[in-house]
């Protein structure tokens, strides 16, 4: 979720709580004010009736109604009694709420009981209109504050998002210093300075690692080539006995293994450091056929039956050529090298999913560990255990998903190419 969206949600949520609590408090406070005003009005009206009765020579009691009752009584109480009651309104044909004041007065030696009432319908109408008006006002205020907050937040965070975009596009391979846009906000400038220090340190470490990788590739291959050349010369020396020849063969085999480990580790390092750049339109079917041709001698020697099923709609993708070659060379090479005599190899590319299924011996290690470095399907294998680690790193480099599953003597690897752009 984006920062502005989340802050906007927090703002709206907080405003809703504040307005809701404030609205409830205002509603009850306003209701109390109206109640008080009605009580004052009832008291004032009862005082007026008492004055009229006192001024009259012969008091005439008004007729009883829903709003007024005056009657002679033998009892007396100085208390003012306010109560709520209901009366039926024949005009409206419904029961309506009233607030009434009951009090007693002694006029010309006689006790009078006065009951003055006021309809509360007006009060309810006023409360309804006030609540409705406040609700509409609240909606407009909330919308206004939301857009003002969004506008202000965008303006305040604009330099941050610009620098974030620059940072996301920062490429170590371009050897350019990261230069963020200056801001008039002190905290953002402090963040920019920290980012510059961090990126400068990362760039320096990356260059050192890249130089080390290149130097290691060059400096280690030369001694290996010299040793191999001398071993080949010794192997052709007829004066060396059979036992010596066997030792030379073991040394040559071990040297080839060291050379292969060195080559694959350097390849892994380049993949992890994203040293393969450039994207192009690749014909996956053509690459698969080319790799199969490279391993034809192996597959023929083991009598492996090869099946290919590639959908024409799934042929072309925009991907780095070196990486797709590395990926398919290792996947198909492993499927053939670790196959069994008279086995099978089935390659399918349908709907962005590449599936490679092959026969082979059951696994002797956990399946989830196969993508780790120096992990092999069986301990007696001549493999150095880096093939699937290279495959996993190549997939991560291009944002591809890879999965492995096996059942008895059948092994299957699937690669999801949906993250790639189709050509």
Buried (B, 14 or more C-beta within 10 A) or exposed (E): EEEBEEBBEEBBEEBEEEBEEEBEEBBEEBBEEBBEEBBEBBBEBBBEBBEBBEEEEEBEEEEEEBBBBBEEEEEEEEEEEBEEEEBEBEEEEEEBEBBBBBBBBEBEEEBBBBBBBBBBBEBBEBBEEBBEEBEEEBEEEBEEEBEEBBEEBEEEBEBBEEBBEBBEEBEBEEEEEBEBEEBEEEEBBEBBEEBBEEBEEEBEEBEEBBEEBEEBBEEBBEEBEEBBEEBEEBBEEEEEEEEEBEEBEEBBEEBEEBBEBBBBBBBBBBBEBEBBEEBEEBBBBEBBEEBBEEBEEEBEEBEBEBEEEBEEEBBBBEBBBBBBBBBBBBBBBBBBBBBBEEBBBBBBBEEBBBBBBBBBBEBEBEEEEBBBBEBBBEEEEEBBBBBBBBBBBBBBBBEBEBEBEBEEEBBBBBBBBEEBEEB
